[in-house]
Amino acid sequence: MSRLNLMAAIKRLFGNFRSSRQSGKKSESESRSSIQWVAAGLGNPGEEYSRARHNAGFMTIERIARAKGVRVSRRRFKGVTAEVMLAGKPAILVKPQTFYNLSGECLSDLLGYFKIAPEHLIVVHDELDLEAGRLRIKQGGGDAGNRGVRSIAESLGTTDFIRVRLGIGRPPENEENKDYLLRPMTAAERQAFTPILERAASAVEAIAEHGLEAAMNRYNQRG
């Protein structure tokens, strides 16, 4: 092979390499810009918390993931994630792994990376001040003492994200709030908890499909 032919071959090789890298970067950029929704469940990592009321958000996200045939397992942004379609729209499911009260650290990084507006973040969490078994969708407002919600608001600098609140009610008089939130539920309690998890998973999909107001009109009714 002549020197000129050799130089041409090397040029083509490096040209193909650059083209491949540029194509990869373009594909990644397109993937980042295509995400329309983030659905985040609040909870604490670790098996000891997996059946606790305080992990209702995690349970809801897992329920959505199972229905979509995916696992929430990709570790990034101090959380575990999975990419899915919600009502035909590209979305990310996420379970922050920072522990409940620092959830904002994960979500602010994730929204920043994917350039998602807070209005397209759906946060699913338990609510002591809501009657057990009741579900409410809202946007903005106070955190009612929920430190996970407070962390998200402080990290994002806004309360404009959407919340799917799962009512767990107040504990019996002989039980402290912390114990009630963090202890594993009994088999009977978990069975009673199942309908609200199913309703919450459906509500997340409805928000993505029909918008906030329509979802609120449907899911904020009694029952």
N, C-alpha and C positions, 0 to 999 in steps of 0.2 A: 504493500500500500504506500502510495506516495505521501510526502509530507502534507500536501494540500488536502488530499483525501482524508488523511488522519485527522487534521485539524477540523475538517467539515464534520467528520463523524463525532468528534468530541463536542463540537458546538451543538449538534443535534441532540446528543445525549443530555447535556446540561440544559438545553432548551426544553426537552421533554420533562426533565426533573422540575424545572421552574414552573412549567405549565401544570404539572401534577400538584405541586404545592399550592399554587394560586387557586386551582380548582377546589382543593380541599378547604382552603380558607374561605372561598366563596360559599361552598356548601355549608360550612359551619355558621357563617354569617347569616345565610338564608334561614337556617334552622332556628337561630336565635331570634330573628325578627318575625318568624311565623307564629311563635307562641302567643296565644291570645288570653289565656286564663291561667291562674295559679290557684290551686285548691290546697290549703294547708290545714292539717289537723294538729291540735295541740295535745301534748302529753309528755310523759317522761320515758326515756329509754331504759331498757332493762326488763328482764322477765318478771321481777318482783312487782313491777307496776302495770304489767300488761293487762290485768283484769280489773284495774281500779277505775272508779268513776271518772277520775281526773284524766284518764286516757280515752275518754269518749271521742275526742277528735281523731286520735290515732286509729281507733276502731272504725270510724266512718271512712277514713281514707283507705284503710285496708279492704273494707267492704267494696268500695268503688274499684279498687285495683283488681280484686278477684273477679268482679263482673266484667272487667276489661281484659282479663287474662294476662295481667302483668304482675311483676313483683316490685314493690317500692324498696329498692336495694342499692341504687347508684349513689355512692357517697360523694357529696359536694356541698359547698356553702354551709358547712356545719349541720348538714341534714342528710336524709336519704330521700331519693326522688325516683319518679318514673314518669315517662312521657306517654300521654294517652290522648284520645279524642273525646272531648266532652261536647255532646250535641253536634258532632261533626266539626268541632273547632279544636286545633292543637292546644294542648294544655299540659301542665305539669302538676303532678301530685307530690306533696312534700310532707315529711314528718321531721320537724326540727329535732336535732339530737343534743341541743344545748341545755336540756332540762327546761321544764315548762316556763319558768319565770324569766328566761332569757331568749324566748323564741324570736324576738325581733332581730337578734344578731344574724340568724339564718335568713330570715325573710327579706331583710333590707338588702343583703348581698345578692340574693337570688333575683329580686325584682330589678335591682340595678343592672345586673348582668344581661337579663333578657329585655330590659327597657319596658317593663310592664307598669302601667299606671296603677296606683293603689286601688282605684275603683274596679280593677279587674283581679283583685286578690280576694278570695273567699276563705275566711278563717272559720273553722269548725271547732267549737269548744263547749265544755260543760258549763252549766250556770246554776249556782246555788240558789239564786233569787227567783228562779223559775220553777214552777210546780213540776214535780217528777213526771216524765212522760210527755211534757209539752215542748213544742218546738217554736222558735221565733227567728225570723230573718230580719236583720236591720243593717243599716249603714250609718257609720259615725256614732256619735253619742259617747257617754261616759263608759268607763270600764267596770263599774260596780265592784271595785276591789279585786278584779281579776288581773293578777300581775302579768300573766302571759299576754293578755290583750294590751295592757299598759306598756309592756316592753315593745310590742309591735308599733304602737302609736308613737312612742318616743323615738324609736329607730327610724321610722319613716317620716316623722315630722308632721303626721296628719292622722286623723281618725276616719278618713274617707273610705277605708276598706269595708268589705261586706262581711257580716258575721252571721253564721248559722249557729244559734244558741240552743243547746240541748239541756232541757230542764232536768235537774237531778234532785231538786228540793233540798230542804234543810235536814240535817241529821237528827236522830232522836235526841231527847234531852240529855241522855246519859253518854253521849258520844261527841267528842270534839270535832270541829270542822276538818282539821287536818287528817284525823284518823278516818273519818267518813270518806274523804276524798281519795286517800291513798291506799286504804286496805283493799285486798282483793274481794270482789263481790262473790257471794255464794252462787251456787248453780241456779237457785231459784231467782236470785236478783239479776243474774245475767240473762235468764230467759225473759224476765219482765222488761229488760233493757233493750232487747232485740228490736221491737217495733220502732222505737225512736231512732235507732241507728239506720234502719232501712229507710225511714222517712227523711233523715238527714242526707243520706246518699242520694236519694231522689231529688231533694231540694237543691243540692249542688248542681246536678245536671239541669234542672229546670232554670236556674239562674243563668247558666251559660246559653240555654236554648231560647228562653222567652224574655230574659231581662229581669232586672231586680223587682220592678213594680208588680209584674205579673206573678212572679214567684211569691212575693209577699202576700198578694191577694189570695193565692191558693193555700200556702202553707201556714199562714199566721191565723187561720181559723182554728177554732177548738176542734180537738179530736186528733 
